[in-house]
Amino acid sequence: MILLWGVPGERPLDVVRSALGDLRKRTIVFDQRAVGDWSIELSVGSEIAGRLVGPAGAVDLAAVRAVYARPYDPVAVPAIQAAGLQSRAADHAREVHEALRVWSELTPAYVVNRLSAMASNGSKPYQARIIHDAGFAVPPTLVTTDPAAAKKFIRHHKEAIYKSVSAVRSVVARIGHDVDDARLEAVTCCPTQFQAYVSGTDVRVHVVGDEVFACEIATSATDYRYPGDADVGRKLIEVPKEVADRCRTLTHKLGLVVAGIDLRRTKHEWVCFEVNPSPAFTYFDLDDAIAKAVARQLGGNS
């Protein structure tokens, strides 16, 4: 049996579920939106055992051979927001989430991906060191709360981008050497990551096990996820073998089975910006190959 943990209706979960159906694999979906209808019982000794109890009855967790984990913040779902963050419903959601998290770390089942491995995305500087160790170029980077240091960095590199240091999604924006000093004062409130701007072509690579899938993005937008009025073109490509090998190495170094890797191809090298350990890959999966590969990974270990 394969456990799908997340929110049905979210595209990656849905397409993987569909692909598993094509493989005739038995699945059970733990729907976080209906967490009030679920409970979990665990016992931990020389082995971990327990049951996940839902509307259709109880599931012996020992029967779960693989897990596709795409959980949301347990209190971010509408039912919990409506009940309130201090409600018993919110406490229950947190308790179930924590129990599943512990089980997913200790179970011998094949987990895509374990939450502990996903945690590297919580610190972009930490992740950048691993990216560098895997053989990729990384843009000159500054993390600071000092406006003067930020201004010096931007002036030195002529142009930079800035973004979140953590896993919290932010819009990547460009900033020039003529930036207003008053604007830079905002960094005193929150550590901000600045990187030298790198010109080139964006390529998103997804690694699934040892398979590598690449999609080239053509756009004038700084952040193609938020293009505004700019056009965005996508096409499937093959990256050079050495780049594919580095992507595999990086994914394995991070302890991941599935990863989304943001690259930029310049005239002279391939630059890596970051690794998404829970990628919403469907935007780049123009031929459903990634979804099928994830299903094969799960199905082959179930």
URGILIN-V438081 format. One record per backbone hydrogen bond with DSSP energy under -1.0 kcal/mol. CO is the residue of the C=O (numbers start at 1). NH is the residue of the N-H. If there is no record, write none. Layout:
BEGIN
CO_NH, CO_NH
END
This chain:
BEGIN
1_65, 1_66, 2_28, 3_68, 4_30, 5_70, 6_32, 7_10, 10_14, 11_15, 12_16, 13_17, 14_18, 15_19, 16_20, 17_21, 18_22, 19_23, 20_25, 21_24, 26_2, 28_4, 30_6, 31_34, 32_35, 34_37, 35_38, 39_53, 41_51, 43_49, 47_45, 49_43, 50_61, 51_41, 52_59, 53_39, 54_57, 57_54, 59_52, 60_63, 61_64, 65_110, 66_3, 67_112, 68_5, 73_76, 77_81, 78_82, 79_83, 80_84, 84_87, 87_91, 88_92, 89_93, 90_94, 91_95, 92_96, 93_97, 94_98, 95_99, 96_100, 97_101, 98_102, 99_103, 100_104, 101_105, 102_106, 103_107, 110_67, 112_69, 114_118, 117_120, 118_121, 119_122, 120_123, 123_127, 124_128, 125_129, 126_130, 127_131, 128_132, 129_133, 130_134, 131_136, 132_135, 137_272, 140_196, 142_194, 144_192, 146_150, 147_151, 148_152, 149_153, 150_154, 151_155, 152_156, 153_157, 157_159, 158_177, 159_197, 160_175, 161_195, 162_173, 163_193, 165_124, 173_162, 175_160, 176_179, 180_184, 181_185, 183_186, 184_187, 185_188, 186_189, 192_144, 193_163, 194_142, 195_161, 201_265, 202_217, 203_263, 204_215, 205_261, 206_213, 207_259, 208_211, 211_208, 213_206, 214_237, 215_204, 216_235, 218_233, 223_226, 227_230, 233_218, 235_216, 240_244, 241_245, 242_246, 243_247, 244_248, 245_249, 246_250, 247_251, 248_252, 249_253, 250_254, 251_256, 252_255, 257_209, 259_207, 260_276, 261_205, 262_273, 263_203, 264_271, 265_201, 269_266, 270_137, 271_264, 274_262, 276_260, 279_281, 281_284, 284_286, 285_288, 288_292, 289_293, 290_294, 291_295, 292_296, 293_297, 294_298, 295_299, 296_300, 298_301, 299_302
END
